[in-house]
Amino acid sequence: MSEFDETAKTLAFDAPNSYVGRSVTRPNARRLTQGRGQYVDDIVLPRMVHVAYVTSDPRTRTHGS
């Protein structure tokens, strides 16, 4: 038997902390649905620098033309 099968046997889906098949309370749901969430892209730090990489597209490359 594989290690996965052994692990699957020991999982207790009826444990008190199991969220499988249950509604989960999301305390920040209202804030996020109203567009007031803060994401990594929203963070601004002092001396922050942005970078963009531009690479050539190999499909448009011409050889010897």
Number of C-alpha atoms within 10 A of each C-alpha: 5 6 7 8 9 10 9 9 8 8 10 10 11 9 9 7 8 11 11 10 7 7 7 8 7 7 8 10 10 11 11 11 9 8 8 10 12 10 7 6 6 8 8 9 7 5 5 7 7 4 5 5 4 6 6 7 7 7 6 7 9 7 5 4 4
